[in-house]
Amino acid sequence: MKDLTFFVKDDYAREPIPLSERRGWIAIAFVWFAAATDMVAVLIGSILAEGQTVLNALIAVLIANIILGVIGGLCCYVGGATRLSTGMITRFVFGEWGSRLITALIVISFFFMFGVDVGLFGEMFQFLLLEVVGIELTVSWAAFIGGLLMTITATVGYIAIERLSLVAFPLMLFLMAGLMGAVLGSEKKKEWLTTLPDAGITMSMGSAISFVLASWIIIVVISPDIARWAKTKKDAFLSGFFGFLIGNSVMISLSVILFRITGATDIVDIFLALGWGMFAILIIILAQWTTNDNFLYTSGLGLATLFRNVPKYVLTLIIGFLGSCLAYMQLQDYFMVFTALSGALLAPITAIYLVDFFLLNRNRFAFSFIQQKKLPPFYWKAFVSWGIASAIGLMTVPVEEGGVEWFQLTGASSLDAFIIAAALHWLLGIIGNRLFTPQPKEEETAHA
């Protein structure tokens, strides 16, 4: 009966997680491990394999994910300290009404991420249904049904995602390790580690690092949604640091090696060539499920802060159904375009609440300010920082990814936006921390 209480209590969407329900860092890290073991990581690995030697690609992956682990760990620390969801945390940074605008942007972005990513899921789900049970469906219908199934676990809440992750990640790791052994055992080529790709070096080390960072920096914005379940702030940080570092590094690195050795362009082709097709696709579907559940879970939590009188599970069911309809439309060909554009808009939010919490206004991050309605409608400095950083980020998005590419900075638009937002918001805070709106005062600062 305990599992059902999570559903009834609405997964603490609008209040801090009580101590009795919180978890150690390893269980939470497994959620990030599983979220990182999806087809997006495989796609990143294939791109790196085409542009670098395997050795350089692995170095870039490690450096990028150490940086990502630190950023993700700090975001998780904020979640562990406040014990609140991302949508609730944005109220401390953007104000009562400002947070609604920012949360709406997060919800819309992750709603589309869910729909687009489930489209990718549908391609493998269709194959599995046909080969195992003989059911023939179009990819669109397979994606729609898959989206509805994912909605069930996301609706139940964190506990369902955690338990699914505890199964999915070990299976995916076993699959990739076994595949690696099979490929290496049958491969005659010995110098794959330092051999140049067919087209030569087309991606610099800096570009490779930026590319890997950009692929997940938009995800860390919502990491408090999971980290708020941590027992302590230290547990929260460790779950994010090791979760992002290990999960991303393992999957992307194994993908780089596999693509370079085999010369394949699709990992499913590798599975089928080795006779592992059905077993492998089943595990990939399970891993993809955990990633999409995180997207949907975040969307449900965000909606719960916008529609505060509607139960979270009802909102999750609604957005899950709509996301499944979106997946039916087969928009996965626009995956890179959508990721680049949403990254330029979401990454600055991460930077702003990190700067606010660690450098400017930590005393503001108290649930009592929300309870006592001490937060103003808007914190304009945060909006100025977000608007300028997002605009610059959008200007650096490559043309092939839906942008205008007026100029380049790091080579990754979401990373550009993150750095600019952090620097600008810190600068505005130093110049006049109370220039636009007086900060709320409280004699006793409440910390989670």
Beta strands, then each sheet from edge to edge (+ up, - down):
end
